[in-house]
Amino acid sequence: MFDLATSKDSDFILFIIILAGAILVLLLTRKLLKVSFPYFFLAILGLIIGLSISALASNPLSKLPGDFGKWLPIIFSVFITIGILDLFLAQAKSFALILQRLLHLPTAKDLTAFEIIVDTSVLIDGRIREIAQVGFVCAKLIVPKVVLKELQDISDSTNPMKRAKGRRGMEVLADLQKLPQVSIEIIDNGDKRHVEADTRIVQLAKSRQAKIITVDYNLNQIAQIQGIEVLNINQLTEAIKPSLIPGDELSVKVLQKGKEKDQGVGYLSDGTMIVIEGGDKYVGQILNCEVVRIYQTAAGKIIFMKSKKLKG
């Protein structure tokens, strides 16, 4: 079909066309590898149909006289293949929905709805380990390598307190990996050293349509502003904390004397102030107390209690 000995210009043009086609195929392949099965299937189907039509039309077109018979089949093949491929991809969203219904394939939302991105703060906090142990983590946990890098840096700190926090985070992660009921994956989301860790976590969550679990207030705010759902363990703790009502009893350590006569002051684990009537004589001791009344102020709750007896 081609006279390679008579036309160097034709050889060069043919080489350019083949090179462009190869680059196009490479780009399409790289792109298709990142999309879901329905899109990939429809793209391949479009290519097959386009190439089939091109093959059927090339034979009669090649019989045209002169350069028409030489170049028209190639030009027609390229344009018809790209055109049909583009047509199929343009309708891919509609076709994909039909295929998902017929084949019962999960949608992109279904595939990513059970992924949670774990940040550094939640591993250092450690409560995620206990939550997972009792079966409340039903999602796949994704740990970016940037989180591991942060934990390693904290573990290598010269500050003893920071070093202890970093090592605790590492231990919590190791314990999570040992739990048979927890699916956990460590992923590399690219070498972006100039980008802050929180930003990279948010970008990863957006790209995977995943949630973020954290106890970091700033990350919580940044993610929510960008429309990412955040699971905050502090909020979970607050939500499941039992509400005290008058008549309830609990043990409280008296830390100091109160402002008023005969009052002692203690605190709950969440920082709520407790004022104990008759507790001024028991500073440093643990009392069994009964809730008398609860005041809600702008700064938080204050619980007034009366001592019943020393614990133990």
Secondary structure, 3 states (H helix, E strand, C coil): CCCCCCCHHHHHHHHHHHHHHHHHHHHHHHHHCCCCHHHHHHHHHHHHHHHHHHHHHHHHHCCCCHHHHHHHHHHHHHHHHHHHHHHHHHCHHHHHHHHHHHHCCCCHHHHHCCEEEECHHHHHHCHHHHHHHCCCCCCEEEEEHHHHHHHHHHHCCCCHHHHHHHHHHHHHHHHHHHCCCCEEEEECCCCCCCCCHHHHHHHHHHHHCCEEEECCHHHHHHHHHCCCCEEEHHHHHHHHCCCCCCCCEEEEECCEECCCCCEEEEECCCCCEEEEECCHHHCCCEEEEEEEEEEEECCEEEEEEEEEEECC
